[in-house]
Amino acid sequence: MEQQKIINKTIDFVKETLQDTESGHDWWHTYRVWKLSKHIAKTENADNFIVELGALLHDIADSKFHDKNENIGPKKAEEFLKTLNLDSNIIEQIKNIISNISFRTRNETTFKSVELDIIQDADRLDALGAIGIARAFNFGGHKNNTIYNPYIKPNTNMTKEEYKMRDKPTINHFYEKLLLLKDLMNTKGGQKIAEQRHAFMEQYLTEFYNEWEGKS
């Protein structure tokens, strides 16, 4: 099967699989990561087919919606890709991308590839800027978390397990993850976009605190 047909079938599979997913991790999140991955890949020496497949399948079964099980995503992707009769080497690369893309596993990663670097940057960039802010509050509402509580301070030294189980105010998430992402970019293209989106988030937080205290 030619590559474009495989991409199209993958798009259909992801759309169907994620149709009822929380809107910060739905098909449109995947769509943005896919588009941004292709954009970043233009200046990297990468296998574009792997980049597209990895981006499309990177969130096919996010562990936070599956009882923290981190094996479901790679397994689900593998089962689908086998129906397309892809080489086992390609399938293994996609599984490794899915297994190692997460922020919470950043200190445990052993697999590295330029394709992972690109998709990871694109995924992290979708947690920054205007859309990143919208996603943060959308997920916070989904978890019934408070918006902000000045008496509950951010914890930037959480263990992986603490991060997975967090239920703190959404504003804390900016300091515990979102504002850390700029310095974790892998590619020059990702770094450039991250600088802009990071600055926007800092500006937003300044306005947020001013409004909270009735100053503006």
N, C-alpha and C positions, 0 to 999 in steps of 0.2 A: 504494500500500500504506500502511495506517495506521501511525503511528509505533510503537505497541506491538508490532505484528507484526514490524516491522523490528528492534526491540530484541530480541525473542525469537529471531529468526533469527540475529542477531549473537551472542547468548549461545551458541546451538548451535554456530555456526562457531568461536568462541573455545575452547569446551570441547573440540571435536574436534581443533583445531589444536594446542592446548597439552597434550594428554593425556599425552605422554611427556616433558614438559619438567621440568627440575630444580625441586624443590618450592618454592624461594624465588621462582620466576618463573612458576609454573604458573597454572592456572585460578583457584585459590583466592587467589593474590596479586591477580589481576585482579578477582575477586569483591570483595575487601576494598577495593580502590581505587575500584571502581564504587560500592559502598555509601557509602563515605566522601565521594566526590565529590558524590553526591546530597545528603548531609547538609550539606556545606559550602555547596552551591549554594542552599540555602534562604534564606541571608542575603545572597546576591549577586544582582545583576541580570544573569542569564545565560540563555542558550538551553539549557534543560534537555535537549532532544533532542541537541544537540551535546555537552553534558557527558556524557550516557550513552554515546553512540557513541564519543566520544573515550576515555573511561575504559575501555570494554570492549576497544578495539582498541589501546590505548597500548603494549602489550607483545606484540603479535601475532608479532613476529619480532625479539627483542632481539639487537642486533648482537654481544653478547658470546658468543652461541651460533651465530653465523653468520660466523665469520672476520672479525669487526670491521666487517662491511659494514653501514653505517648506512642504506642505501637499500632494503634488503629489507622492513623493516617498513612504510614508507609505500606501497611498491609492492604488497605483499600486501593491505593494507587497501583500496587503490584497486581492485584486481581484484575483491575481494569486494563492495565497495559498489556497483560498477557493475552487478553482477548483480541489485541491488535497485532499479535504475533511479532512483537518487537524483540530485538536481540536482548539477551539477558544482561549484557553490559550496559545498555541504555537504561533498562529497568533498574538496575542496581544504582546507577548514578542518580536517578530520580528519587529513589528511596533514601539515599544518603543526603540529598538536598533537603527533603522533608524532615528527616530525623535531626538535622543539624542547623536548621534555619532559626529556631526560636531564640528569643532574647534570654529566656530563663536557662537555656543550656549553654550560654556563651562561654562559660568557664570549663566546659566538659568536652568541647568539640575536638575531635581527632581527624575528621574528614575535612579536606580543603580542596576547592576547585574554583576556577574563575567564574564558572556558572553559578555556584553557590554564592560567591561574593556579590555578583550582580543581583541575584534574586533577593538575597538577604538585605542589600541596600534598598531595593525597591519596596520590600515589605516594611522595613523600618521607616522609610520616608512616608509611607501611608499613615504612620502613627504621628507624623509631624505636621505643622502648619494648620491651615483652616480645617482640613478634613480630619487631621489627627485630633484636634480639639473636639470636633463633632463626634468622632468615634469614642473618645474617652468618656464623654458625658452620656452618650447613648448606652455604652456598656455599663457605666455606673448606674444608670436608671434601670437597666435590665437586671442588675444584681441588687437593686434597691439600696444602693449605697448613698450616703449623704453627699451633698455637693462639696461642702467644706466645713471643717470644725477646727478652729484655731487651737484647741486644746489637744488635738491629736496630731503629733508631729510626724513628718515623713521618716521612713526608715530606709536609708540607702545602702544598708549592709545586710539585707535579708538573705537568708539561705534560699536555695531553690525551692524547698518545701514551703517556707514562709511566703515566698512570692506567689506560689500557686494557690495558697489558701487565703490570700489577703482579702479583706472586705472593708478597707479603710475609705475615708472620703476621696472622691475623685480627684480633687486638687492635689492630694498627696502623690497620686500616680504620675503627675507631671515631673516630680522630683525623683521618684523612685525608678522611673524608666524613661519617660519621653524626653526630658532635657539631657539625658545621658547619651542619646542616640547619635547626636552630631559627631561625637568623638569616636564613634564605633564604625563609621563608614569604611568600606573596603576599597572603593573606587574613587577616582578623581571626580567623575561625573556625579556620583552620589554625594560626595563631600560638598560640591558646589550647591546642589539643590538643598542639602541639609542646612547649610549656613543661612539661607534665606528663610526656610521654614522655621528654624530654631529662633531666629530673631523675631519673627511674627508671634511665636508663642510667648516669648518674653514680654513683648509689648502687650499681648492679651492679659498676661498675669498682672502686669502693672495696673491696667485698667480694672481688672477684677477686684484687686485689693482696695483700690480707690473707691469703687462703687460699694464694696462691702462695708467700708468705714464711713460711707456717706460723704466722701470728699469730691465726687464728681457724678 
